[in-house]
Amino acid sequence: MSIVAQTKDRTSDSDATSDFYSVTTPSTSHSTHIAPVPNFRYLYRQRLLLNRNWAEGNIEAKYIHGHEDSVYCIQFDSERLLSGSRDRTVRYWDLKTLECTRVLTGHNGSVLCLQYDARYVVTGSSDTTMIVWSFDSGVPIRTLRGHASPVLDVRFNKSIVVSCSKDWTIRVWDLELGVPLRSLEGHRAAVNAVHLWGPYVASASGDNCVKLWNVETGTHVRDFRGHDRGLACVQFDGEYIVSGSNDRTIRVWNAGSGDCVLTLPGGVNGGPSLGHTDLVRTLCFDRERIVSGSYDQTIKVWDFRTGELMLNLERAHTSWVFHVQTDVTKIISASQEDRNLGFH
């Protein structure tokens, strides 16, 4: 189902605890307060180690088994992983033991997308609905209905849910009440992915176009054009938008100007290029790295600034890669296989 990628040669938890903080005594003689402050030398050493491990590919694989069919979507934090599957379930996993701790059932179709925070889990399905669940109890709170075709992606914040669908539309919902607020229309094909940042949402569609919208007013801000074929994935951080396409390329856009500032070219089977040779199905990024997953069964890590290929996981999966997520130490990915794979 998915991949956990984590660098080797990390210090133990006890070492990290003792090294992370140093103690300083205030200069006033009458004060007895001793305040721990971060040990920046230790943090710097750890950052260099992590960067070296990413560059050298010092990783190993772990697998998690449990779903009965393909896994389409994932999200994780320091303690847990949530995954959604064609088997119509959402599963919680303990990242230390790799054991399933909870199963959510309620959809009548594949769980295609999910997001969670400390309050809620929101899922979207091929049954055309979304369910808002209690994160702590796993109890369904409400079902959102309105799309005419499968819900392909979902994002939410403190007040709204944004969903997109094969029906060409993006819909905005009140999170607490579950009522529709507005519909964003303008794409000419399925809207495959959305990413919410503040009052804006970026959308990627099979019509070859990325669009930026203001979700508070429902207005269309601008288009980002340059891909030659349909788009499958998008991420937005407030300044940059990164998109992946069936043209096998990844593009980085300046959200303010609409300009494409970097293109990661696709490859050809049997050719010299190191780019993806099939649909770029999923990606995520920070200001250091872009991580992408493809129907060519590979996961690639790119330098965000230069576009250089840093890491190429050619045997990450034996089938299509549907979703990747990352933090500074690991990559987790979901695929057509019914398992989780981890690189440590």
C-alpha positions, 0 to 999 in steps of 0.5 A: 500500500504505501512507503515510509522512507526514513533516513538511517544513522539517526541518534537514539531518542535518549541522545536526541533528548539530551543533545537537543536542549542546553541549559542557561542560567539568567544573569540576575543573581536573585533568579532561580529560573533555569530555562532550556534553550535549543542546542543549535549546534546539535540541530545543525549537525542533524540537518547535515546528516539528514541532507546527506542521507537524502543525497546518498539514498541511505534508506531501507524499506518497510511494508505495512499490510492490512487493506484488501485492495488498492490504497488511494490516499494517505496522511501521516504525522509523527505518531500515526498514518491514515489511509483510504482504500478501494476496499471502502475503508479508512485505516489508522496505523501506529507508525511505531508498531505498524499495526492497524489501530482503527478501521472506519467504514461507511462509504459505499465506494472507494475512498479516493481522498482524505484529510485529517486534523485534531478534530476531524477526518474528511473523506471523499469517495467514488460514491459521490459523497464526503463523510466528516468523522470525529478524529478521536472516536471515528464516529461519522458526524455528517455526510456531504452530498452534492457532487454528481460524480466521484469526489477526487480530492478534498481539503479543509481548514477551520471553517470550510471544506473544498472538494473537487470531482469528476463532474468538472466542479469544485464545491465549497462547504461549511465544515460545521453545518455541512451545507454547500456555500458555492460552486466554482465552475470553469474547468472543462474536464474532471478536476483531479486535485485541489490544494487550499491555502488561506483564502485561495485554492489551486485546482488541477484538471484533465483540461491541461490547466491549473486554476487559482480561485478565491474561495471566500468570494468564488472568483477565478484569479488566474490560469496557469497554462503550459502542460500539454496533457491533463493534470493529476496533482497539485500543491500550493504553499501560498507562493508557489504552485507545483503540478504534475501531468500526464505529459510526464512533466512537473512544473513549478509556478509563481502563484502571484505572476502565473509564470512557470519558473521551473520544468522537470522534464519527462522521460521516455522508456529506454531513453537517457532522461531521468524523468518520469516515463508515465503519468505524474500521479502525485507530488508534494514539496517544501522549499528544499525538495519535490517528491513525485510518484508516477504510474511508471512505478517510481518515486523521485526526489528533486531539488526544489531550487535547481530541478536536479534529481536527488533520489530515484526509487525505481523499485518503490512499487510493483504497480501505479503509485497513487499518493506520496507524502513526506517530512524531513526523514521519510516518504510514505506512499500509496499504490495499487498494491494493498500494502504499505512500503517503508524506506528507513 
